Amino acid sequence: MYICTYLYILKMEFKKLEIEPEGNKFKRFISSNHFKKTTIYIIIGAAIGLGITYFAEGRQLSEISSKDLLTNAFTGAFIGFFLTNSPCARNRC
């Protein structure tokens, strides 16, 4: 009894892999849409914090201490940062 085996040679075609240099990781991070959106929200949050400080207290800008200004600006900037980086903002909640 003979066992016949037939070898079929399949012709395989491959596409040429196109590899582009990705560049520096820092440059990619800076140019990403998420980084730009986060930066804009931080700036807007800091401006709103400064605005609330100025208008809510009803004092002149020279009468408000720099500590109050910086505290409210950082608070607004944090809120802007949190709005773009919270889990719910990224559809993970």
Secondary structure, DSSP 8 states (H G I E B T S, - for coil): ------------------------HHHHHHTSHHHHHHHHHHHHHHHHHHHHHHHHHT--GGGS-HHHHHHHHHHHHHHHHHHHHSTTTTT--
